[in-house]
Amino acid sequence: MATMNVSLPADMVEFVENEVADGGYVSSSEVVRDALRLLQHDKALEREKLAILRREIAIGLEDAASGRFSRKTVQEIADEVRREQFGE
C-alpha cells in the first residue's frame, strides 16, 4: 500500500485521534481511508444525481421542441410534488 503524508488542522487531528482512542479504528490511516471511502461514495451519488438531472432536462427540452407543454402552473406542479413526496 502506498504511503502519503497529509497535513491536517488541529481539530481534525483531534477527531482522528479520538476515533482511534474510542476503539472504532485501529489506526489513524484507517480513519482517513474510511473518510475517503465516504467521500468517494458521496461524489458518486452527486455524479448520479447530476446525470439524472441532465437526462430529465433533455427530456423536457425535447418535449418543448415538439410542442408538448403542461397546462399546469409552476405552483400546481410544486404542490403535486409536495403531496407525492411528503403526503401534504
C-alpha positions in Angstrom: 0.0 0.0 0.0 1.4 3.4 -0.9 2.1 6.0 1.8 1.0 9.6 1.8 1.7 12.3 4.3 -1.2 14.7 4.9 -1.3 17.9 6.9 -4.5 18.4 9.0 -5.8 21.2 11.1 -5.7 20.6 14.9 -9.4 19.9 15.1 -9.2 17.1 12.5 -6.2 15.6 14.2 -8.1 15.6 17.4 -11.1 13.9 15.7 -8.9 11.2 14.2 -7.1 10.6 17.5 -10.4 10.3 19.3 -11.8 7.9 16.8 -8.8 5.6 17.3 -8.9 6.1 21.1 -12.6 5.2 21.2 -11.7 1.9 19.6 -13.6 2.4 16.4 -10.4 2.2 14.3 -7.0 0.6 14.8 -5.0 3.4 13.3 -5.3 7.0 12.0 -4.7 5.6 8.5 -7.8 3.5 8.9 -9.9 6.6 9.9 -8.6 8.5 6.8 -9.3 5.6 4.5 -12.8 5.3 5.8 -13.3 9.0 5.4 -12.1 8.9 1.8 -14.4 5.9 1.0 -17.3 8.0 2.2 -16.1 11.0 0.1 -15.9 8.7 -2.9 -19.4 7.4 -2.3 -20.7 11.0 -1.9 -19.1 12.0 -5.1 -20.5 9.0 -7.0 -24.0 9.9 -5.7 -23.5 13.5 -6.8 -22.5 12.4 -10.3 -25.5 10.1 -10.5 -27.9 12.8 -9.4 -26.4 15.2 -12.0 -26.7 12.6 -14.7 -30.4 12.1 -13.8 -31.0 15.8 -13.8 -29.3 16.2 -17.2 -31.4 13.4 -18.6 -34.6 14.9 -17.3 -33.7 18.3 -18.7 -33.1 16.7 -22.1 -36.5 15.1 -22.0 -38.1 18.4 -21.1 -36.3 20.2 -23.9 -37.3 17.5 -26.4 -40.9 17.9 -25.2 -40.8 21.6 -25.6 -39.3 21.4 -29.0 -42.1 19.1 -30.0 -44.7 21.4 -28.6 -45.6 19.2 -25.7 -46.3 21.5 -22.7 -48.1 21.1 -19.4 -51.1 23.2 -18.8 -50.3 23.2 -15.1 -48.8 26.2 -13.4 -45.5 26.0 -11.6 -47.4 26.3 -8.3 -49.6 23.4 -9.2 -46.6 21.2 -10.1 -44.9 22.1 -6.9 -48.0 21.3 -4.9 -48.3 18.0 -6.6 -44.7 17.1 -5.9 -45.1 18.1 -2.3 -48.2 15.8 -2.0 -46.3 12.9 -3.6 -43.2 13.4 -1.5 -44.5 14.5 1.8 -48.1 13.5 1.8 -49.2 17.1 2.2 
